[in-house]
Amino acid sequence: MKNSLLFRLAEALNVLLITAPFVYCWYAYYAERLYSPFFRRGNWAVIALFALIYVTYIKVYDAYAVSTSRIAELVYSQALSVLFTDAILYVITYLLMKGIPNPVPLLTALLVQVALAVVWCVAAHRAYFAIFPPIRCAVIYDRRPELEHLIERYRMEKKFNIVLTQDIDACLADIGMLDGMEAVFLGGIHSHERNILLKYCMEKEIDVYVIPRIGDTIMSGAKQTHMFHLPILHVSWFHQTAEYQVVKRLMDIVVSAAALVVTSPVMLLTAVMIRLEDGGTVFYRQTRLTRGGRQFELLKFRSMRMDAEKDGKARLSGGEGDDRITRVGRFIRRHRIDELPQFLNILRGEMTLVGPRPERPEIAARYTEEIPEFALRLKAKAGLTGYAQVYGKYNTEPYDKLQMDLMYLAHPGIVEDMRILFLTVRVLFQKESTEGVSPEREEAKGIGVVRGSRATRN
């Protein structure tokens, strides 16, 4: 309770710090220039609206995750939250004024807000780890015994101190080894064995972090109901109401059409540069899979040499180190410009804004051999962005990307789509999200879906 109160106070302080510069520039400049100036409560309503929008973005970007995020990540998330909030308030101000409002006061406030966000993030991060030492953790696995390496890779040693790593059989043989732990990670354990550990940990008041199997991810979308005087979980896989489908399609049409208009100068310049570099075709057409296994031609700006797959063999990109990528291609990949033609695919109804990324038939067939559940992704229309794109990396393993896609399919909704779209903005400029897998590495490790001591099937 005490810890929770400290967190709430720190978050409230952040909102006050970020809101203060807006309050100053609102009263000092904008409030007096409204078409019909507010009296007291009207100004308070605008300030409250600013705080509400800012907190909403903070929740979308998880910008208060001090214990699990690096300082740079916290600052980036809060800066984006402030930027979007200020932009929305500027539009509202425009609607309330006789003419176009001067953006300079609000831009000045934005700089101050970002500076205050940096101060808050640094202070909150240092204070948290000064007050709270790493918690004693155990890793119990059936699959993914390398979890402790992931904790090191993502620099979370300050949060989790792994003092025990053990396979599930040994743990069940001596479950008392969990005594004294503050948290336990359960990696890919079957439901029967996991339930034994869950009940034990709950009795001992030990926090549990579960890395799910595919069946767990599907069950996460279950609806609670009551029948026969019993609590029942109803699983209806990727159930889409008629209203959801209509709104989703309308959103696809409006956003893709607007994006094509706004980005047309960039697309025209890109087409010219590609043509000038090697005289080859501007667009790259590739057969991909969408809902129901239907094939379509995905459009991209060509970023590789014309003979990139002259042997006819489908292989994943090697990212920045792939020598098949052209100079122009390297630039447009880094800034995601090569993806812009896919708005045409969306406008034609072959893709949607948010959904599982479309795979090539050859690669999908290889994945499905190892993970038959991979075909479940085809219950939804392929998307420009998706859950796996905002939470994974380019080189995230296929099994893990599948789990992320299935998590989206288990919880469909317009609100979720909007959240993923905003999260996509956050990852656009993060270099780690564009890292690739070299063809040699991919061939050497197969498709990398089987890890640990037992099969990945659930």
Wavefront OBJ file of the C-alpha trace (Angstrom):
o trace
v 0.000 0.000 0.000
v 2.837 2.371 0.903
v 4.671 1.608 -2.343
v 1.502 2.146 -4.359
v 0.989 5.547 -2.715
v 4.559 6.580 -3.567
v 4.012 5.616 -7.217
v 0.746 7.574 -7.401
v 2.383 10.652 -5.874
v 5.283 10.457 -8.350
v 2.861 10.134 -11.265
v 0.765 13.054 -9.994
v 3.934 15.156 -9.724
v 4.754 14.336 -13.349
v 1.303 15.462 -14.517
v 1.641 18.724 -12.562
v 5.131 19.395 -13.955
v 4.059 18.798 -17.558
v 0.777 20.705 -17.207
v 2.358 23.796 -15.600
v 4.073 25.150 -18.768
v 0.831 24.724 -20.720
v -1.109 26.567 -18.010
v 1.362 29.459 -18.161
v 1.274 29.857 -21.961
v -2.521 29.420 -22.000
v -3.173 32.230 -19.522
v -0.298 34.408 -20.753
v -1.201 34.231 -24.436
v -4.035 32.050 -25.771
v -6.836 32.654 -23.245
v -7.044 36.372 -24.041
v -7.214 35.810 -27.795
v -10.171 33.444 -27.939
v -13.161 34.400 -30.075
v -15.134 34.593 -26.833
v -12.732 34.481 -23.858
v -13.592 32.006 -21.134
v -14.333 33.016 -17.592
v -12.570 30.903 -14.990
v -14.284 27.517 -15.396
v -13.820 27.502 -19.157
v -10.059 27.912 -18.729
v -10.057 25.248 -16.035
v -11.864 22.892 -18.409
v -9.160 23.377 -21.071
v -6.413 22.690 -18.520
v -8.238 19.609 -17.252
v -8.631 18.420 -20.860
v -4.879 18.822 -21.376
v -4.122 16.726 -18.286
v -6.656 14.054 -19.292
v -5.266 13.697 -22.824
v -1.699 13.603 -21.508
v -2.495 10.863 -18.984
v -4.256 8.872 -21.730
v -1.141 8.960 -23.910
v 1.034 8.118 -20.908
v -0.997 4.945 -20.392
v -0.832 4.026 -24.092
v 2.950 4.420 -24.156
v 3.462 2.904 -20.690
v 5.564 5.957 -19.857
v 5.499 5.421 -16.089
v 7.122 1.958 -16.246
v 10.113 3.161 -14.231
v 11.070 -0.281 -12.927
v 11.186 -2.017 -16.331
v 12.235 0.750 -18.755
v 15.488 2.547 -19.368
v 15.630 6.310 -18.797
v 15.879 6.978 -22.550
v 12.743 4.896 -23.157
v 10.832 6.769 -20.458
v 11.883 10.152 -21.842
v 10.996 9.131 -25.401
v 7.534 7.913 -24.373
v 6.785 11.008 -22.317
v 8.069 13.338 -25.045
v 5.722 11.702 -27.554
v 2.846 11.978 -25.084
v 3.510 15.690 -24.617
v 3.904 16.273 -28.351
v 0.575 14.655 -29.227
v -1.213 16.374 -26.338
v 0.090 19.804 -27.306
v -0.839 19.161 -30.947
v -4.432 18.280 -30.000
v -4.738 21.349 -27.776
v -3.358 23.522 -30.580
v -6.109 22.255 -32.895
v -8.714 22.959 -30.201
v -7.272 26.443 -29.746
v -7.516 27.026 -33.496
v -11.227 26.188 -33.342
v -11.718 28.658 -30.489
v -9.861 31.608 -32.044
v -10.702 34.019 -34.853
v -7.549 33.168 -36.807
v -4.625 30.773 -36.847
v -3.029 30.832 -33.375
v 0.653 31.626 -33.039
v 2.391 28.281 -32.377
v 5.530 29.806 -30.826
v 4.233 29.997 -27.207
v 3.098 26.381 -27.317
v 6.363 25.241 -28.959
v 8.269 27.042 -26.204
v 6.115 25.287 -23.627
v 6.838 21.978 -25.385
v 10.593 22.463 -24.977
v 10.139 23.217 -21.275
v 7.839 20.206 -20.891
v 10.365 17.849 -22.488
v 13.115 19.240 -20.238
v 10.918 18.669 -17.180
v 10.132 15.160 -18.405
v 13.870 14.418 -18.597
v 14.358 15.664 -15.038
v 11.406 13.612 -13.754
v 12.485 10.424 -15.558
v 16.076 10.610 -14.312
v 15.001 11.416 -10.745
v 12.230 8.780 -10.665
v 14.470 6.071 -12.142
v 17.304 6.712 -9.692
v 14.977 7.073 -6.727
v 13.149 3.833 -7.523
v 16.285 1.692 -7.586
v 17.727 3.481 -4.570
v 14.588 2.669 -2.561
v 13.785 -0.767 -3.970
v 16.599 -3.336 -4.276
v 16.364 -6.140 -6.868
v 13.793 -8.764 -5.902
v 14.845 -12.404 -5.394
v 13.568 -14.432 -8.339
v 13.437 -18.011 -9.530
v 13.121 -19.142 -13.149
v 11.216 -22.401 -13.541
v 11.092 -23.594 -17.114
v 9.846 -26.268 -19.424
v 10.763 -24.197 -22.423
v 12.965 -21.056 -22.631
v 15.624 -21.768 -19.970
v 17.578 -18.735 -21.279
v 15.259 -16.231 -19.550
v 18.050 -15.005 -17.291
v 19.959 -13.981 -20.425
v 16.935 -11.986 -21.594
v 16.917 -10.137 -18.269
v 20.583 -9.286 -18.798
v 20.003 -8.347 -22.445
v 17.234 -5.901 -21.552
v 19.226 -4.529 -18.596
v 16.695 -5.512 -15.947
v 19.163 -6.829 -13.387
v 18.289 -3.873 -11.145
v 14.706 -5.133 -11.001
v 15.167 -8.913 -10.904
v 17.910 -10.832 -9.104
v 17.811 -14.399 -10.468
v 19.037 -16.658 -7.653
v 17.548 -19.935 -8.893
v 17.076 -21.493 -12.344
v 15.501 -24.940 -12.426
v 13.504 -27.170 -14.767
v 9.906 -27.982 -13.900
v 10.498 -31.638 -12.967
v 13.144 -30.793 -10.377
v 10.988 -27.996 -8.954
v 7.935 -30.227 -8.549
v 10.097 -32.827 -6.836
v 11.125 -30.218 -4.257
v 8.684 -27.319 -4.469
v 10.015 -25.906 -1.206
v 12.941 -24.469 -3.189
v 10.628 -21.552 -3.996
v 10.387 -20.517 -0.345
v 11.955 -17.113 0.233
v 11.476 -15.979 -3.349
v 9.726 -12.692 -4.064
v 8.862 -13.570 -7.666
v 8.875 -16.627 -9.911
v 9.070 -16.741 -13.708
v 7.276 -19.697 -15.284
v 8.524 -20.317 -18.799
v 6.285 -22.267 -21.174
v 5.062 -24.776 -18.576
v 2.034 -27.003 -19.263
v -1.174 -26.013 -17.518
v -1.388 -28.909 -15.006
v 2.146 -28.392 -13.713
v 1.816 -24.616 -13.822
v -1.359 -24.703 -11.719
v 0.471 -26.571 -8.978
v 3.142 -23.867 -8.856
v 0.595 -21.043 -9.106
v -1.373 -22.304 -6.109
v 1.809 -22.750 -4.078
v 3.070 -19.261 -4.945
v -0.280 -17.661 -4.127
v -0.278 -19.376 -0.738
v 3.257 -18.083 -0.090
v 2.424 -14.592 -1.473
v 5.013 -14.897 -4.243
v 4.461 -12.874 -7.423
v 4.313 -14.976 -10.596
v 5.266 -13.971 -14.156
v 3.934 -16.476 -16.682
v 5.356 -16.799 -20.188
v 2.334 -18.340 -21.927
v 1.987 -21.204 -24.329
v -0.236 -20.848 -27.376
v -3.264 -22.325 -25.618
v -2.869 -19.804 -22.796
v -2.836 -16.924 -25.275
v -6.038 -18.171 -26.901
v -7.708 -18.563 -23.495
v -6.789 -14.985 -22.572
v -9.631 -13.783 -24.798
v -12.281 -15.862 -23.039
v -15.473 -14.093 -21.928
v -16.814 -14.718 -18.437
v -20.364 -16.027 -18.312
v -22.620 -18.170 -16.133
v -24.510 -21.302 -17.163
v -25.931 -24.209 -15.183
v -25.220 -22.159 -12.030
v -21.523 -22.421 -12.871
v -18.871 -19.857 -13.838
v -17.915 -20.580 -17.463
v -15.273 -19.156 -19.791
v -16.574 -18.795 -23.352
v -13.879 -18.807 -26.051
v -14.961 -17.437 -29.435
v -11.875 -17.104 -31.589
v -11.419 -13.664 -33.189
v -15.109 -12.822 -32.955
v -15.780 -9.643 -34.949
v -19.099 -7.864 -34.594
v -20.646 -6.290 -37.681
v -20.112 -2.833 -36.157
v -16.430 -3.562 -35.591
v -15.929 -4.706 -39.180
v -17.688 -1.632 -40.620
v -15.799 0.857 -38.432
v -12.489 -0.913 -39.057
v -12.984 -0.798 -42.832
v -14.021 2.870 -42.743
v -10.945 3.671 -40.686
v -8.778 1.793 -43.217
v -10.218 3.794 -46.122
v -9.998 7.210 -44.453
v -6.508 6.778 -42.977
v -4.939 5.126 -46.041
v -6.424 7.711 -48.436
v -5.205 10.572 -46.231
v -1.775 8.959 -45.858
v -1.395 8.579 -49.632
v -2.185 12.276 -50.121
v 0.103 13.494 -47.330
v 3.047 11.255 -48.305
v 2.705 11.668 -52.075
v 5.678 14.105 -52.333
v 7.892 11.659 -50.424
v 6.693 8.750 -52.558
v 7.344 10.643 -55.791
v 10.867 11.597 -54.703
v 11.551 7.995 -53.615
v 10.405 6.650 -56.976
v 12.743 9.039 -58.799
v 15.734 8.136 -56.596
v 15.195 4.383 -57.039
v 14.958 4.801 -60.793
v 18.079 6.972 -60.960
v 20.215 4.598 -58.874
v 20.099 1.500 -61.088
v 17.381 2.042 -63.700
v 15.309 -0.830 -62.289
v 11.641 -0.980 -61.403
v 10.326 1.341 -58.706
v 7.928 -1.074 -57.025
v 8.559 -4.537 -55.688
v 5.595 -6.902 -55.861
v 5.607 -9.971 -53.708
v 2.984 -12.659 -53.130
v 1.766 -12.672 -49.545
v -1.016 -14.338 -47.549
v -3.994 -12.626 -45.976
v -7.243 -13.789 -44.339
v -8.277 -17.340 -45.189
v -4.962 -18.042 -46.918
v -5.889 -15.836 -49.881
v -2.893 -14.629 -51.855
v -2.338 -11.038 -52.964
v 0.503 -8.920 -54.315
v 2.017 -6.763 -51.597
v 3.495 -3.471 -52.823
v 6.760 -1.981 -51.594
v 9.307 0.422 -52.927
v 12.148 -1.759 -54.210
v 15.057 -1.630 -51.770
v 17.183 -4.519 -53.116
v 18.997 -5.264 -56.322
v 16.888 -6.546 -59.207
v 18.596 -9.978 -58.903
v 18.200 -10.229 -55.102
v 16.431 -13.615 -55.379
v 17.754 -14.812 -58.717
v 17.994 -18.363 -57.361
v 14.221 -18.311 -56.752
v 14.630 -19.134 -53.063
v 12.615 -17.113 -50.540
v 14.724 -15.836 -47.659
v 14.362 -13.214 -44.971
v 16.195 -9.915 -45.180
v 19.503 -9.603 -43.382
v 18.711 -6.057 -42.255
v 21.418 -3.381 -42.502
v 24.124 -5.946 -43.186
v 22.433 -7.523 -46.236
v 24.605 -6.769 -49.285
v 21.584 -7.103 -51.582
v 20.193 -3.791 -50.313
v 20.856 -0.724 -52.467
v 22.008 2.649 -51.126
v 18.588 4.191 -51.600
v 17.039 1.001 -50.238
v 19.070 1.243 -47.047
v 17.751 4.754 -46.416
v 14.094 4.040 -47.173
v 14.178 0.871 -45.053
v 15.685 2.718 -42.107
v 12.893 5.298 -42.233
v 10.121 2.812 -43.239
v 9.491 4.686 -46.491
v 9.552 1.390 -48.422
v 6.274 0.419 -46.709
v 4.266 3.441 -47.919
v 2.848 1.791 -51.104
v 1.021 -0.669 -48.848
v -1.564 2.032 -48.214
v -2.741 1.108 -51.740
v -3.146 -2.499 -50.593
v -5.213 -1.220 -47.665
v -7.351 1.018 -49.859
v -8.074 -1.953 -52.156
v -9.139 -4.074 -49.181
v -6.290 -6.600 -49.436
v -4.821 -5.453 -46.124
v -5.900 -3.534 -43.055
v -4.112 -0.973 -40.900
v -3.779 -3.287 -37.896
v -3.399 -7.048 -38.145
v -0.760 -9.790 -38.388
v 1.954 -8.942 -40.897
v 1.504 -10.943 -44.139
v 3.964 -13.764 -44.746
v 5.176 -15.217 -48.035
v 3.523 -18.592 -48.789
v 6.891 -20.414 -48.852
v 8.017 -19.054 -45.491
v 4.565 -19.525 -43.926
v 4.662 -23.182 -45.028
v 8.022 -23.658 -43.317
v 6.763 -22.085 -40.104
v 3.564 -24.153 -40.154
v 5.584 -27.389 -40.379
v 7.121 -26.563 -37.005
v 4.136 -24.748 -35.471
v 0.784 -25.906 -36.888
v -0.922 -23.122 -34.914
v 0.812 -20.609 -37.183
v -2.169 -20.972 -39.529
v -4.392 -19.307 -36.894
v -2.941 -15.948 -37.959
v -4.900 -16.311 -41.199
v -8.175 -15.818 -39.327
v -7.530 -12.081 -39.649
v -6.754 -9.829 -42.587
v -3.053 -9.018 -42.933
v -2.046 -5.648 -41.490
v 0.404 -2.832 -42.105
v 1.274 -2.882 -38.423
v 0.335 -5.140 -35.545
v 0.938 -6.335 -32.016
v 4.154 -8.144 -32.998
v 5.489 -5.008 -34.699
v 5.049 -2.736 -31.668
v 6.179 -5.190 -28.987
v 8.654 -7.351 -30.882
v 11.732 -6.692 -32.969
v 12.523 -7.497 -36.563
v 14.537 -10.507 -35.382
v 12.059 -11.752 -32.757
v 11.628 -15.516 -33.083
v 8.643 -16.723 -35.170
v 7.130 -18.566 -32.191
v 7.157 -15.366 -30.115
v 5.752 -13.274 -32.962
v 2.982 -15.844 -33.302
v 2.164 -15.472 -29.614
v 1.936 -11.703 -30.047
v -0.316 -11.975 -33.100
v -2.564 -14.435 -31.298
v -2.762 -12.060 -28.338
v -4.172 -9.442 -30.723
v -6.637 -11.930 -32.220
v -7.802 -12.829 -28.727
v -8.691 -9.193 -27.981
v -9.988 -7.526 -31.180
v -11.457 -4.044 -30.978
v -11.215 -0.516 -32.374
v -9.696 0.773 -29.125
v -6.981 -1.876 -29.391
v -6.396 -0.951 -33.044
v -6.018 2.718 -32.127
v -3.610 1.861 -29.318
v -1.427 -0.192 -31.669
v -1.435 2.631 -34.242
v -0.177 5.085 -31.618
v 2.411 2.582 -30.410
v 3.579 2.197 -34.013
v 4.523 5.879 -34.005
v 6.725 5.209 -30.981
v 8.679 2.373 -32.628
v 9.153 4.124 -35.981
v 12.330 5.841 -34.831
v 13.723 3.099 -32.633
v 16.701 1.521 -34.362
v 16.372 -1.815 -32.560
v 12.976 -2.436 -34.160
v 14.567 -2.471 -37.635
v 17.346 -4.939 -36.879
v 17.366 -7.847 -39.252
v 18.244 -11.515 -39.324
v 20.995 -12.458 -41.704
v 20.176 -15.163 -44.277
v 23.121 -17.202 -43.016
v 21.914 -17.019 -39.413
v 18.410 -17.969 -40.439
v 19.642 -20.992 -42.406
v 21.941 -22.086 -39.586
v 19.266 -22.041 -36.914
v 16.342 -23.225 -39.045
v 13.351 -21.058 -38.244
v 14.130 -20.943 -34.564
v 10.802 -21.999 -33.149
v 11.759 -24.948 -30.955
v 13.519 -24.100 -27.699
v 13.975 -25.852 -24.424
v 13.630 -29.462 -23.508
v 10.157 -30.183 -24.888
v 8.079 -29.500 -27.980
v 6.476 -26.070 -28.374
v 3.046 -27.525 -29.202
v 0.391 -26.918 -26.577
l 1 2 3 4 5 6 7 8 9 10 11 12 13 14 15 16 17 18 19 20 21 22 23 24 25 26 27 28 29 30 31 32 33 34 35 36 37 38 39 40 41 42 43 44 45 46 47 48 49 50 51 52 53 54 55 56 57 58 59 60 61 62 63 64 65 66 67 68 69 70 71 72 73 74 75 76 77 78 79 80 81 82 83 84 85 86 87 88 89 90 91 92 93 94 95 96 97 98 99 100 101 102 103 104 105 106 107 108 109 110 111 112 113 114 115 116 117 118 119 120 121 122 123 124 125 126 127 128 129 130 131 132 133 134 135 136 137 138 139 140 141 142 143 144 145 146 147 148 149 150 151 152 153 154 155 156 157 158 159 160 161 162 163 164 165 166 167 168 169 170 171 172 173 174 175 176 177 178 179 180 181 182 183 184 185 186 187 188 189 190 191 192 193 194 195 196 197 198 199 200 201 202 203 204 205 206 207 208 209 210 211 212 213 214 215 216 217 218 219 220 221 222 223 224 225 226 227 228 229 230 231 232 233 234 235 236 237 238 239 240 241 242 243 244 245 246 247 248 249 250 251 252 253 254 255 256 257 258 259 260 261 262 263 264 265 266 267 268 269 270 271 272 273 274 275 276 277 278 279 280 281 282 283 284 285 286 287 288 289 290 291 292 293 294 295 296 297 298 299 300 301 302 303 304 305 306 307 308 309 310 311 312 313 314 315 316 317 318 319 320 321 322 323 324 325 326 327 328 329 330 331 332 333 334 335 336 337 338 339 340 341 342 343 344 345 346 347 348 349 350 351 352 353 354 355 356 357 358 359 360 361 362 363 364 365 366 367 368 369 370 371 372 373 374 375 376 377 378 379 380 381 382 383 384 385 386 387 388 389 390 391 392 393 394 395 396 397 398 399 400 401 402 403 404 405 406 407 408 409 410 411 412 413 414 415 416 417 418 419 420 421 422 423 424 425 426 427 428 429 430 431 432 433 434 435 436 437 438 439 440 441 442 443 444 445 446 447 448 449 450 451 452 453 454 455 456 457 458
